[in-house]
Amino acid sequence: MKGLKFFAPLLLGLFSFSTEAEAPYNEFCGIENRSFNVGEKVTFTVYYAVAGIYVNAGNATFSSELETFNNRPVYHVTGEGKTNSSYDWIYKVRDKYETYIDTATMQPLKFVRNVNEGGYKKYQNITFNKTANTAVATDGVFKVPACVQDVMSSMYYARNVDFSKLQPDDRIPFSMFLDNEVFNMYIRYMGKETIKTKYGKFNAIKIKPLLLKGQIFEGGEKMTVWVTDDANHIPVRIESPLVVGKVKIDMMSHENLRHPLTSLIRRK
């Protein structure tokens, strides 16, 4: 997972890596977009802590536009993350992820990844052939399952899950193509609760991803994600221990949401 160091808590916080995915949720290939709007923009602040003291380390922004790709209308979703300038001398991050999602099927047709993290640079340009079920990458052609997602489209897939069909401890499976591999994944639905963030107090849906142990995360279901308990399903808080320290990510602003933010109880 090298090259996902900065966005990992935000992107992978909505997904997990496991080969045991079984759940009653059966809309893997037939999901429709009911959660986000063209022109939506959501920003997050990333806080990092060692010895229990959190500091503002960086920010991330996700936005969506309507475009055309191969004569098909697509949601062009962009995610950008960067460290604050005061921390660039320690570990400079300038990341950009893009996905082009078919508006009719919510399946990705193209994925672009351009990262610069602490001197490590990587560029990927992947086109998905949904007829042949292949991913055409810079360094080869790879067989993929039907309805496979990329790391960005997965987030918007997860936002469209109908949590009302689930019971606590149910798991939601899907597959994702990343670094020339297919990962079978799921998130675990934990139920609902109230959460206080830097933005305000929310009625929230609580989920837990099962993460593989690696350079960034400890293994197991130690990460917790809260998304708004309304039709938008935007993440408002992500918390996780890291191999060194802890990370906390809060939604700080939003524009052009598709639905009213009815989950917000009180602004801070």
C-alpha positions in Angstrom: 0.0 0.0 0.0 3.0 2.3 -0.5 1.8 5.6 -1.9 -1.4 5.7 0.1 0.2 7.0 3.3 -1.7 10.3 3.5 -5.0 9.4 2.0 -5.1 5.9 3.6 -7.1 6.9 6.7 -9.7 8.8 4.7 -10.0 6.5 1.7 -9.4 3.1 3.3 -11.4 4.1 6.3 -14.5 3.3 4.3 -13.3 -0.1 3.1 -11.5 -3.1 4.5 -9.3 -5.8 3.1 -10.4 -9.4 3.7 -11.2 -12.6 1.8 -14.1 -13.5 4.0 -16.7 -11.1 2.7 -20.2 -12.5 3.0 -23.3 -10.3 3.9 -27.0 -10.1 3.2 -26.4 -6.9 1.2 -26.9 -7.8 -2.4 -26.7 -4.6 -4.4 -23.1 -5.0 -5.4 -23.6 -4.5 -9.1 -27.0 -2.7 -9.1 -26.4 0.3 -6.9 -27.6 3.7 -8.0 -26.4 7.1 -7.0 -28.8 8.6 -4.4 -26.3 10.3 -2.2 -24.2 12.9 -3.9 -24.7 15.7 -6.3 -22.7 17.1 -9.3 -20.8 20.0 -7.9 -20.5 18.6 -4.4 -17.3 19.5 -2.5 -16.4 18.2 0.9 -13.2 19.1 2.8 -11.5 17.4 5.8 -8.8 18.2 8.3 -6.3 15.5 9.2 -5.1 15.5 12.8 -2.1 13.4 13.9 -1.3 12.6 17.6 1.7 11.2 19.5 1.4 11.0 23.3 -2.2 12.0 23.1 -1.7 15.5 21.6 -3.4 16.1 18.3 -2.0 18.5 15.8 -3.4 19.8 12.5 -1.2 18.0 10.0 -3.0 18.4 6.6 -6.2 18.5 4.7 -8.1 16.7 2.0 -10.8 17.8 -0.5 -13.2 15.7 -2.6 -15.2 17.2 -5.4 -17.4 15.9 -8.3 -18.3 17.2 -11.7 -20.3 15.9 -14.7 -18.2 15.1 -17.8 -18.1 12.8 -20.8 -15.7 9.8 -21.2 -15.9 7.6 -24.3 -19.2 9.2 -25.2 -20.7 8.3 -21.8 -21.7 10.7 -19.1 -19.5 10.2 -16.0 -19.1 11.7 -12.6 -15.5 13.0 -12.5 -14.6 12.8 -8.9 -11.3 14.2 -7.6 -9.6 13.8 -4.3 -6.6 15.9 -3.3 -4.6 15.7 -0.1 -1.6 17.7 1.2 0.3 18.3 4.4 0.3 21.8 5.9 3.3 23.8 4.7 4.7 23.9 8.3 5.0 20.1 8.1 6.4 19.8 4.6 10.0 19.7 5.9 9.1 16.6 7.9 7.1 14.7 5.3 5.7 16.6 2.3 2.6 15.2 0.7 0.9 16.3 -2.5 -1.6 13.6 -3.6 -4.3 13.6 -6.3 -6.7 10.8 -7.1 -9.3 10.9 -9.9 -12.1 8.5 -10.9 -14.5 8.6 -13.8 -17.8 6.9 -12.8 -20.5 5.8 -15.2 -23.6 7.7 -14.1 -25.9 4.9 -15.2 -24.1 2.0 -13.5 -21.9 3.7 -10.8 -19.0 1.6 -12.2 -15.5 3.3 -12.7 -14.4 3.6 -16.3 -11.0 5.3 -15.6 -8.8 5.9 -12.5 -5.8 8.2 -12.3 -3.4 8.3 -9.3 -0.7 10.9 -9.0 1.1 11.0 -5.6 4.1 12.6 -4.2 4.8 11.6 -0.6 8.1 12.3 1.1 9.9 12.1 -2.2 8.1 8.9 -3.3 6.3 9.6 -6.6 3.9 7.3 -8.4 1.6 7.9 -11.4 -1.0 5.4 -12.6 -3.6 5.6 -15.3 -6.1 2.7 -15.5 -8.9 2.2 -17.9 -11.6 -0.4 -17.1 -13.0 -2.4 -19.9 -16.4 -3.5 -18.5 -17.2 -5.7 -21.5 -14.0 -7.8 -21.2 -13.7 -7.3 -17.4 -10.1 -6.1 -17.6 -8.2 -3.2 -16.1 -5.8 -1.7 -18.6 -2.9 -0.2 -16.6 0.4 1.4 -17.4 2.2 -1.9 -16.9 -0.2 -4.5 -18.2 -3.7 -5.8 -18.7 -5.3 -7.5 -15.7 -8.4 -9.6 -15.3 -10.9 -8.1 -12.8 -14.4 -9.2 -11.5 -17.5 -7.6 -12.9 -18.5 -4.4 -11.0 -14.9 -4.0 -9.6 -14.2 -0.6 -8.0 -11.2 1.6 -7.7 -10.0 3.3 -4.5 -11.9 6.5 -5.2 -15.1 5.1 -6.8 -15.3 2.7 -3.8 -15.9 5.7 -1.5 -18.9 6.8 -3.5 -20.1 3.3 -3.8 -20.1 3.0 0.0 -22.0 6.2 0.4 -24.9 4.7 -1.6 -25.3 1.6 0.6 -28.8 1.3 2.1 -27.9 0.9 5.7 -31.6 0.5 6.6 -31.4 -3.1 5.2 -28.6 -4.0 7.7 -28.4 -5.2 11.3 -25.4 -4.5 13.5 -22.5 -6.7 12.7 -23.6 -7.3 9.1 -20.9 -6.9 6.5 -21.1 -5.3 3.0 -18.8 -6.9 0.4 -17.3 -5.5 -2.7 -14.0 -5.8 -4.7 -11.4 -3.2 -5.5 -8.5 -3.0 -8.0 -5.4 -1.3 -6.6 -1.7 -1.7 -7.4 -2.4 -4.3 -10.1 -4.3 -6.5 -7.6 -7.9 -7.3 -6.8 -8.9 -7.1 -3.2 -12.1 -8.7 -1.8 -13.4 -6.2 0.8 -16.1 -5.5 3.3 -17.2 -2.9 5.8 -18.9 -3.9 9.1 -22.1 -2.0 10.0 -22.1 -1.3 13.8 -25.3 0.6 14.2 -26.1 4.2 15.0 -24.9 6.7 17.6 -24.3 10.4 18.2 -20.8 11.8 17.5 -19.3 15.2 18.3 -16.7 16.5 15.8 -14.9 19.8 15.1 -17.8 20.7 12.9 -20.6 19.9 15.2 -22.8 17.2 16.7 -24.3 14.6 14.4 -26.6 11.6 14.4 -24.3 9.1 12.7 -24.0 5.7 11.2 -21.0 3.8 12.7 -19.0 1.4 10.6 -15.7 -0.5 11.1 -13.3 -1.7 8.5 -11.1 -4.7 9.0 -7.6 -3.6 8.0 -4.6 -5.7 7.2 -1.5 -4.9 9.3 1.0 -2.9 7.3 3.3 0.1 7.4 0.5 2.5 8.4 -2.2 0.6 10.3 -2.4 -2.0 13.0 -4.3 -5.0 12.0 -7.9 -5.8 13.0 -11.1 -3.7 13.3 -9.5 -0.8 15.2 -10.6 1.9 12.8 -14.0 3.6 13.3 -15.8 5.7 10.8 -19.0 7.8 11.3 -21.1 8.9 8.3 -24.1 11.2 8.4 -27.3 9.4 9.2 -29.1 11.1 6.4 -29.3 10.6 2.6 -25.9 12.2 2.0 -23.8 9.6 4.0 -20.7 11.8 4.1 -18.0 10.9 6.6 -17.8 13.3 9.5 -15.2 11.6 11.7 -12.6 8.8 11.2 -10.4 7.6 14.1 -7.7 5.0 14.1 -4.5 4.0 15.8 -1.5 3.8 13.6 1.7 1.9 14.0 3.1 5.1 15.5 0.6 7.5 17.0 -3.1 8.0 16.1 -5.0 9.8 13.4 -8.3 11.6 13.6 -10.1 13.1 10.5 -13.0 15.5 10.6 -15.3 16.9 7.9 -14.9 20.7 8.1 -16.9 22.1 5.2 -19.3 21.1 2.5 -20.9 22.6 -0.6 -23.7 21.6 -2.9 -24.9 18.5 -1.0 -27.6 16.6 -2.7 -29.8 16.4 0.4 -30.3 18.6 3.5 -27.9 17.8 6.3 -30.6 16.6 8.6 -28.2 14.5 10.7 -26.6 17.7 12.1 -28.0 18.3 15.6 -25.9 21.4 16.4 -23.0 23.3 14.9 -20.0 23.7 17.1 
